[in-house]
């Protein structure tokens, strides 16, 4: 556990539950209402923003924001975005495709660098595998990073790498409420509930009905600028999510739609055989949020129940086994006593917030790692090891803080906490 040295002190000395885990020990301001970011998992390229390349098997506070509140965090493939209370965006980690959005040409950064927010206040951020986005207070969408398949939505003549935040001009006159970034594609919804998608179209992840060729292979169906998803016209979309080869959304009536072969593979959908267009999942109660991972999907209902399905490699579904399931199944365990308020999916791990605490499960990093040069690729579950968990397990952290948001990257995790 984390321990307070003195109840009367305004400083908190943070210590680990157990020694020898490479845990960060720092002094950090702990005034009530202070919001801060903590990260854990793979530390390669500085994606944790802790000033080094070390991996963390338990949460470590990012101390770069001493005098600011951190409002949101978005974990990508090997980079992380932070949004502060004054509407500024910061980025740390790998920058091989310009995903940090800075004018500096450095290959990576181990500390958060300011990217955006001086000219216009940012209200939402999102990180894909190699690209990033920000939505300004007036509903404009800016994107940067890798653009080889049009995932930035800047048109066919745009370069393959865009290293600075660039406004998506094709959405001029449309107020954007939310964006979701996947591996090589992006989605956004307007204030009127219209849904747009662009980028790589293979597997039907854009929802435009791209079909396979005669030989069963997908042609190149990249969309280089935002395209309205026709099959969702007349439906007010409320929430969107993007995964590796899958996309999903919820509407104002609590219905869930999903598109992309890998997300619907073997899922028993009524009245549809086309997985490249939005398909309604009728087996779910009223849905508030949806999250897409590598090959699994989670849905959060208005009653705080969590449902999941798809590939269950390394136990990422949290149902007590590693067997894939093709119908939504309720995640139980600790969530029978306390409702879930937010969920996030990584490549093969999942995190959720319940009762102000974070629970994680799935791939811990011990199997199927991509480690090199002695760096660990594990620890993204935050349980002090790199083993897999097939059931939701609470992440040990300070008792006097409340979790407000959690975000899963490829093999790291970040969260926003608030001091009570």
C-alpha positions, -999 to 999 in steps of 0.1 A, spaced: 0 0 0 9 37 -2 13 53 32 10 88 45 40 97 67 22 124 86 -15 132 87 -7 168 92 18 171 64 9 186 30 34 162 13 29 125 7 58 101 7 48 73 -17 61 38 -10 54 3 -24 34 -26 -10 65 -47 -14 102 -39 -21 122 -48 -51 95 -39 -77 112 -9 -92 85 13 -78 89 50 -80 93 68 -46 87 105 -48 74 134 -28 42 148 -44 17 174 -34 -15 158 -21 -39 187 -15 -76 178 -16 -90 180 -52 -56 176 -68 -58 155 -99 -27 136 -111 -17 109 -135 -1 75 -126 12 50 -151 25 15 -152 36 -12 -176 62 -11 -204 86 18 -201 104 16 -234 108 49 -253 96 68 -222 59 61 -228 53 63 -190 66 99 -188 86 92 -157 119 105 -169 135 71 -177 130 39 -198 122 17 -168 91 -5 -168 68 -2 -138 49 -32 -124 29 -10 -101 14 25 -105 40 53 -105 30 90 -103 40 112 -132 55 142 -114 58 165 -144 26 184 -136 34 199 -102 13 230 -105 -14 217 -128 -43 193 -125 -43 165 -151 -78 160 -164 -74 132 -189 -50 106 -202 -49 86 -234 -25 57 -239 -15 47 -274 8 21 -289 41 34 -274 31 69 -265 8 87 -240 -11 120 -241 -21 141 -211 -47 169 -209 -43 195 -182 -70 216 -166 -60 247 -186 -67 228 -219 -31 220 -228 -20 187 -243 13 170 -234 29 139 -249 56 114 -240 70 82 -255 78 70 -290 79 96 -318 89 76 -349 59 88 -368 55 122 -352 28 109 -328 41 132 -300 31 163 -321 61 184 -312 83 205 -334 113 186 -320 125 158 -343 137 136 -314 129 99 -318 113 97 -283 108 116 -251 109 103 -215 90 133 -201 58 149 -212 63 177 -238 38 204 -244 21 199 -277 -11 220 -280 -34 243 -262 -19 278 -263 -40 290 -292 -72 270 -284 -82 252 -253 -85 214 -258 -113 195 -241 -107 158 -253 -78 137 -264 -74 103 -280 -44 81 -289 -42 54 -315 -13 30 -322 8 56 -340 -14 87 -342 -30 112 -319 -59 137 -318 -73 166 -298 -107 183 -299 -108 220 -291 -134 238 -270 -152 249 -302 -154 214 -316 -125 214 -340 -106 182 -345 -68 182 -348 -47 152 -356 -10 142 -360 13 112 -363 13 83 -388 -9 88 -419 1 60 -443 -35 48 -446 -52 81 -442 -59 77 -405 -55 115 -399 -83 124 -423 -63 151 -440 -69 141 -476 -51 119 -501 -23 144 -508 -13 147 -471 21 133 -462 26 99 -445 39 115 -414 24 147 -399 45 157 -369 24 187 -357 -13 190 -348 -32 197 -380 -69 207 -383 -91 182 -401 -105 207 -427 -129 182 -441 -149 186 -409 -152 224 -411 -186 236 -399 -192 204 -379 -189 205 -342 -170 173 -331 -179 159 -297 -157 128 -295 -130 109 -315 -117 74 -312 -84 62 -327 -76 25 -335 -45 9 -350 -48 25 -384 -82 41 -385 -102 68 -367 -138 77 -359 -156 108 -347 -191 119 -338 -207 153 -341 -228 172 -316 -258 160 -337 -249 124 -333 -235 118 -368 -207 93 -371 -177 96 -394 -148 72 -400 -116 72 -421 -82 54 -425 -76 17 -432 -108 -1 -443 -96 -37 -442 -118 -60 -422 -147 -36 -425 -136 -15 -395 -149 17 -411 -184 5 -414 -188 15 -451 -196 -20 -464 -162 -28 -479 -164 -64 -492 -138 -91 -498 -126 -98 -533 -133 -132 -550 -102 -147 -534 -113 -136 -500 -88 -108 -496 -97 -72 -489 -87 -46 -515 -73 -13 -504 -103 5 -491 -86 34 -472 -105 65 -467 -83 96 -467 -109 120 -454 -138 116 -429 -167 98 -445 -202 97 -430 -212 62 -420 -244 59 -441 -259 30 -422 -260 50 -390 -278 80 -406 -310 87 -386 -294 72 -355 -280 97 -329 -247 82 -320 -235 89 -285 -202 71 -280 -176 56 -304 -147 32 -299 -119 19 -322 -98 -12 -317 -72 -31 -338 -95 -42 -366 -129 -33 -350 -151 -3 -343 -182 1 -322 -207 27 -311 -237 33 -288 -267 54 -296 -290 76 -275 -313 47 -269 -286 25 -255 -282 2 -285 -247 -11 -295 -235 -13 -331 -203 -30 -341 -184 -34 -374 -153 -52 -385 -148 -89 -391 -126 -95 -360 -151 -79 -337 -181 -98 -350 -164 -131 -359 -188 -159 -349 -210 -135 -329 -246 -145 -333 -262 -114 -347 -299 -114 -356 -309 -103 -391 -274 -96 -405 -246 -114 -423 -226 -83 -433 -199 -76 -407 -185 -46 -427 -215 -25 -419 -228 -15 -384 -246 -44 -369 -269 -42 -339 -261 -65 -309 -295 -72 -295 -284 -93 -265 -273 -64 -244 -292 -41 -220 -291 -3 -222 -255 5 -230 -236 37 -220 -201 30 -232 -182 6 -254 -145 -2 -257 -126 -22 -283 -92 -39 -278 -70 -60 -300 -97 -87 -306 -121 -82 -277 -149 -58 -269 -165 -45 -236 -198 -28 -231 -208 -8 -200 -245 -5 -192 -264 23 -175 -267 0 -145 -230 -3 -142 -228 -38 -155 -199 -49 -177 -203 -73 -206 -176 -86 -228 -169 -110 -257 -143 -120 -283 -108 -134 -282 -99 -143 -246 -62 -148 -250 -45 -143 -217 -78 -139 -199 -86 -104 -212 -124 -110 -210 -122 -113 -172 -146 -142 -170 -124 -167 -151 -111 -186 -182 -91 -181 -213 -117 -195 -237 -130 -172 -264 -168 -164 -263 -190 -152 -291 -219 -138 -271 -218 -110 -246 -211 -123 -211 -214 -104 -179 -182 -99 -160 -188 -106 -123 -163 -109 -95 -159 -76 -77 -185 -59 -99 -213 -78 -83 -209 -56 -53 -199 -23 -69 -209 -10 -103 -185 -2 -130 -183 35 -142 -156 33 -169 -138 6 -190 -108 6 -213 -93 -21 -235 -57 -26 -245 -43 -51 -270 -48 -80 -247 -56 -65 -213 -86 -46 -198 -91 -21 -170 -122 -8 -153 -131 17 -125 -155 5 -98 -160 22 -64 -132 47 -71 -107 18 -75 -91 4 -106 -93 -33 -116 -73 -49 -143 -71 -83 -160 -57 -101 -190 -22 -101 -204 4 -92 -178 33 -94 -201 49 -127 -192 36 -144 -224 40 -131 -259 63 -102 -250 82 -80 -274 111 -72 -250 145 -63 -263 177 -49 -248 167 -64 -215 136 -41 -211 105 -58 -197 73 -54 -217 52 -65 -188 35 -50 -158 6 -33 -176 -19 -49 -150 -2 -30 -121 -2 -60 -98 35 -62 -91 43 -89 -116 40 -97 -153 17 -128 -149 -17 -130 -165 -50 -125 -146 -82 -142 -158 -104 -124 -133 -106 -86 -124 -82 -78 -97 -78 -45 -78 -47 -24 -85 -30 -16 -51 -27 21 -47 -32 49 -22 -63 47 -1 -69 85 0 -74 89 -37 -102 82 -61 -98 69 -97 -115 91 -122 -103 77 -156 -83 48 -169 -67 42 -203 -51 10 -217 -24 12 -243 -7 -16 -262 12 -28 -232 10 1 -207 -18 16 -186 -25 51 -173 -50 66 -149 -62 99 -135 -67 100 -97 -80 127 -74 -70 133 -37 -100 132 -13 
